[in-house]
Amino acid sequence: MPNTAPPRSDALPPALLDLLATMPELAVALSGGLDSRFLTHAALLAGCRVTALHITGPHMPPRETAEARSWATARGAAFVTVPLNPLTIPAIAAGDRDRCYHCKHAAFTTLLATAAPLPLCDGTNADDLTAYRPGLRALRELSIRSPLAEAGLSKADIRELAARTGMDRPDQAARPCLLTRLAYGMQPDAATLARLAAAEEELENLGLWDFRLRLAPDTPPRLQLGPAHAGHDSPANIPPGDVLLSILARHGFGYATIDAGDQVSGYFDR
């Protein structure tokens, strides 16, 4: 018979348990991605009282907010939405190359004020410390705790631990904020971000998960399908290209192109 016993905290690495033991009550910046979900999951498993703080705004798809709320509350975490409009920040409004730093700084400044007096933690992992992550500078400046990185856990570790301790969707793909869909130098607006969110949601409803819809000046919109959706061995049943293009056109992204096979993360930083 299958093992139906609930997961135990001793399935977590001692280094992470020791860190969490110093914070019996904490706030987690919960985006809804794998890392912040796992941190929330691990803290609850370790017996911590968790308040999940979730940033909302024009750069965050409504579906992600709804899913984060449902996921956190179903597991006993308090869930608080924290409104933020990054489009009012000059560097972000101008599409500067350091927009992620300014967005992260504004977001975590607001989250810190909301979390007080609880310690605020985020889901940065050990791999992030060696990758190009402009927002990490903001986390250091604001002294945000990153227990997963402090415990030395890589993305692969987190996926393995999530599966071992019974967390749903341990293979979840990254879905960064909508601002990353725009090339540097483009000035974002709420209407364009809303169309991006709606188009990507419809594509997700067809079964896509490893993809981005990219916009750049003087070029057609580009739908990027990652390695998970490329080739004959793809586990996904990808709809025909004309179906994908019709969805994009319906949301105002006509004459789009489709690229398949390349990594989709960090496209405008390459």
BELRAKA-V365842 format. One record per backbone hydrogen bond with DSSP energy under -0.5 kcal/mol. CO is the residue of the C=O (numbers start at 0). NH is the residue of the N-H. E is the energy in kcal/mol with one decimal. If there is no record, write none. Layout:
# BELRAKA-V365842
CO;NH;E + CO;NH;E
This chain:
# BELRAKA-V365842
1;3;-0.8 + 7;10;-1.7 + 8;11;-2.1 + 12;15;-0.6 + 12;16;-2.3 + 13;17;-2.8 + 14;18;-1.5 + 15;19;-2.5 + 16;20;-2.0 + 17;21;-0.7 + 18;21;-1.1 + 19;22;-1.7 + 23;48;-2.8 + 24;118;-0.6 + 25;50;-2.1 + 26;120;-2.5 + 27;29;-1.2 + 27;52;-3.0 + 28;30;-0.8 + 32;36;-2.0 + 33;37;-2.8 + 34;38;-2.3 + 35;39;-2.0 + 36;40;-3.0 + 37;41;-3.2 + 38;42;-2.5 + 39;43;-2.3 + 40;44;-2.4 + 41;45;-2.0 + 42;47;-2.7 + 43;46;-1.5 + 47;49;-0.6 + 48;25;-2.4 + 49;51;-0.6 + 49;77;-2.2 + 50;27;-2.4 + 50;52;-0.6 + 51;53;-0.5 + 51;79;-2.8 + 52;29;-2.2 + 52;54;-0.5 + 53;81;-3.0 + 55;83;-2.3 + 56;59;-1.9 + 58;60;-0.5 + 58;177;-2.4 + 60;63;-0.7 + 60;64;-1.3 + 61;65;-2.4 + 62;66;-2.7 + 63;67;-2.4 + 64;68;-2.5 + 65;69;-2.4 + 66;70;-2.6 + 67;71;-2.6 + 68;72;-2.4 + 69;73;-1.7 + 70;74;-0.7 + 71;74;-0.9 + 71;76;-2.1 + 72;75;-1.2 + 77;51;-3.8 + 79;53;-2.8 + 81;55;-1.9 + 83;85;-0.6 + 84;87;-1.5 + 85;88;-1.9 + 87;89;-0.5 + 88;91;-0.8 + 88;92;-2.9 + 89;93;-1.8 + 90;95;-2.5 + 91;94;-1.2 + 91;187;-0.5 + 94;184;-2.5 + 95;98;-1.6 + 97;101;-1.9 + 98;102;-2.7 + 99;103;-2.6 + 100;104;-2.6 + 101;105;-2.3 + 102;106;-2.7 + 103;107;-2.8 + 104;108;-1.8 + 105;109;-1.9 + 106;110;-2.5 + 107;111;-2.3 + 108;112;-1.6 + 109;113;-1.8 + 110;114;-2.8 + 111;115;-1.9 + 114;117;-2.3 + 118;26;-2.8 + 119;144;-1.7 + 120;28;-2.6 + 123;148;-1.2 + 124;127;-0.6 + 124;128;-0.8 + 125;128;-0.6 + 126;129;-1.6 + 127;130;-1.0 + 130;132;-1.1 + 132;135;-1.9 + 133;136;-1.1 + 133;137;-0.5 + 134;138;-1.6 + 135;139;-2.3 + 136;140;-2.4 + 137;141;-1.8 + 138;143;-2.4 + 139;142;-1.1 + 144;121;-2.3 + 145;149;-2.7 + 146;150;-2.0 + 147;152;-2.6 + 148;151;-1.6 + 152;125;-2.9 + 153;157;-2.3 + 154;158;-2.4 + 155;159;-2.3 + 156;160;-3.0 + 157;161;-2.7 + 158;162;-2.1 + 159;163;-2.4 + 160;164;-2.2 + 161;166;-2.8 + 162;165;-1.2 + 168;171;-1.7 + 176;179;-1.6 + 177;180;-1.9 + 178;181;-1.5 + 180;214;-2.9 + 182;185;-1.9 + 185;187;-0.7 + 188;192;-2.1 + 189;193;-2.2 + 190;194;-2.0 + 191;195;-2.4 + 192;196;-2.5 + 193;197;-2.2 + 194;198;-2.6 + 195;199;-2.6 + 196;200;-2.1 + 197;201;-1.9 + 198;202;-2.0 + 199;203;-2.5 + 200;204;-1.9 + 201;205;-0.7 + 202;205;-0.9 + 202;207;-1.7 + 203;206;-1.8 + 208;210;-1.0 + 209;225;-3.2 + 211;213;-0.6 + 211;223;-3.1 + 213;221;-2.4 + 214;182;-2.1 + 215;218;-1.3 + 220;256;-2.4 + 221;213;-3.4 + 221;223;-0.7 + 222;224;-0.6 + 222;258;-2.7 + 223;211;-1.7 + 223;225;-0.6 + 224;260;-2.2 + 225;228;-2.1 + 226;229;-1.4 + 227;235;-0.6 + 230;233;-1.1 + 235;237;-1.3 + 239;242;-0.8 + 239;243;-1.7 + 240;244;-2.8 + 241;245;-1.8 + 242;246;-1.6 + 243;247;-2.1 + 244;248;-2.6 + 245;249;-2.0 + 246;250;-1.0 + 247;250;-0.8 + 247;252;-2.9 + 248;251;-1.9 + 252;255;-0.6 + 253;220;-0.5 + 256;222;-3.1 + 258;224;-3.3 + 263;266;-0.9 + 265;268;-1.3 + 266;269;-1.3
